[in-house]
């Protein structure tokens, strides 16, 4: 009687085979991705239940507009956990922000005229990441961080067909964060940034020193009965008008 051919259990390495650590690592990463996808699928399914008949009446009546305040609140809470180093809070608040994304995508999927799903959102995001990282996914060569920043701005302007470096900065953004955006874009493009040409920028300022200076400005504004936020918005409008004038005279 001949002995049966020796076989290995399915999914295992043949006896004496040399293990490939790179392949093993790739298989582990694939398994992790599948587990991540399963949990995200569970989240989407839970959201579907909440919005469906028999689900949660409060969730069912929400709109994009009614959720804005919650999106802002969750975002600020997330920022706080990052700034305070609250690791457990970071995990929770990331979940709350993710829930807002899934919630808005679910509402968008119900739109009778222009529906889109979370899958559409993810697909658009992946395509954008590929477009905006040609040095990773395309043929562009990495030069340095400054080059990447310039290319990033160029790509965004091409995508949005923007006529000005100021296009795309939200008008209702807080005055201080909007000012940072305006000044950053103006400087990158070599346009006026509201500072004196002969005065170089401060060197070696710490975040604590900047915060103290900003707080001092607020105190002076309050003592003079001036709305600091409104004053900064007015100064920004003047600067933005100057930037657009320079762009207009420079031509295409």
Secondary structure by P-SEA (a helix, b strand, c coil): ccccccccccccccccccccaaaaaaaaaaaaaaaaaaaaaaaaaaaaaaacccccccccccccccaaaaaaaaaaaaaaaaaacaaaaaaaaaaaaaaaaaaaaaaaaacccccccaaaaaaaaaaaaaaaccccccccccccaaaaaaaaaaaaaaaaccccccccccccccaaaaaaaaaaaaaaacccccccccccccccccaaaaaaaaaaaaaaaaaaccaaaaaaaaaaaaaaaaaaaaaaaacc
